[in-house]
Amino acid sequence: MPEKMPDFIFLFSGIRQPRPTVRPISSSDFLRHSKQELQLIPMKKIILATLLLLPLIANAQATFAPPGSEWYHSQQYGVFHCYYAGDTVINNIASRIIVRKALTRDPYYSQGLHVDDQSTIYVYNNTDTVFIYNRYFHRFTPLYVFNVNDGDTIRLPIIPIDYGQLTLAYPDSTFRIVVDSVRNKLYDTAMLKTVYVHAIGNPDSAYVLDYGVGYAATIGGLGTGLIPMGTPAAIPLTESLQPATGIKCYNDPTLSIKLVAGICGIPPVGIPTIASVKEVELTPNPVSGILTISCPQPITSLHIYDAMGREVYKGASADKKMHIDLTALPAGIYFAHINGTEVRRFIKE
């Protein structure tokens, strides 16, 4: 475990350029300069914003995880139902409690399979960042950063993962993601700011934390539940430990977003699942040659990344099924990002 958490969010512009020199901004400089003067200078410089100062900014952004909010994320044997469970104070910071429960659908539930709940998390937000209480560092660290531009590389403190355990000693305590684009996107009934990202390796660390396709205001993570998935990790060989994947539904007292054709949760025990509502499937897994991807909708976007966040395949189809020859890929762990909402992990032998 790292002994000290970095006090900075690192935002790099122009990731194809040589690594620039880091210039820290002091507390007095931060308060003296205007917001415009602190914008990123593309391809040239780095802006460092101290995490200790970010909470001082006025809270103009809507509250993340307000009372009454709930999320439904896909998982292999049902869904994860996440919901606001009250307020608390940690390290003198008022925060909100999110409980994450696993709901297992039939026939798995009736056969005795019970998926483990995910850990309860604690969050708060300011104008442009959602923070999560980080048990590695015993303080809040950034979870979603929205004050970014296309092409930025964001370096953040490692976030504890739900799925397995990180396997190596911590060579440093950060991970990196690249901002592919920042867009306003319509999610059913709401237009939300969305940050599309992909993970990359850290020159100083072996770890990659993957958000799937990215994250959006209000609803949070789009492809890996509310927090990213980490690699390399030791994955216990048990069906009860499942990762969260794409967002299905979000509700709060003022907003209702439904991104699936069927129900958000699971049918009551004994009632068959609606046949037309199917999961994305990758077969075989592990794969040594041809990988078949089956989806309820046409596969209009497919990106495959390796464990270091490097894109190894990009394609699309008008069909609901794709066959991809992966014979030439090295053995390892890969992630298929499908239609911008689903992320599936597979192993190449």
C-alpha angles and dihedrals in degrees: 000000000000115000096214134029118224112252094216143075106216116211114189122191121200101022092191091065125088112279107276127225115269113240112189118214113223122225092254092048091050093053094042099051122076122240090253092055090054097055119121116268103220117241092355121065147016127238118210119196116189114232090219091063099043095080089059091071114099114265101246097144119089114264113269111227099009121188109292095025121139138173134201117205127182123248131172097264102030133312142307111237111204122186144170108263104179143290130291141169121240122177088351091302120122107231141168128244120229118191117201116204128184117227114196118204129215138297087032095051093050089049091057101261113141120180115217120249117246120243121276112255133204122215144171133172143208130193098303110005138061112210129204127201103252114209090196091066101020093235141076119284131178119283102169122018116194103173092086139110136219110287097021119139112215121204114197139170113272113268121216109255130219101213112072126319129289104254109206135066110265108262086182135345104246142082132195137226130182121224107230094182144334114222143158106242132186113239105188099289102001136067106217135181107251129195113202112203144165129205124246134185120267115235088222098041141047093218130106120186111197124205092185108230095344142268140284138209114270096005099051121197118033104192113021105036119258096324132039127262118244134219143225090040139152105244113203112228097240131115091216092071109071132164122235115241134175126009113252104176143355129194138177132156092278104030139048121187122181118181100171134068096229133049121310097231127026131289115260113271110282096027112104118241113255104269095220093059104081134167126241107261132201116195136221101019114206092039130193101176129356117027116200118205117195122190135176089234133038110285098244094165131028127171124172120199131186124229091274092056096254116144110239100170138022126181149127140207141196088224131080092236132055131188114205126187107224097168093118095051118103117247114270147088119314137180124218114206107201127193092337094283109064130063122188127185120216139170125233113209 
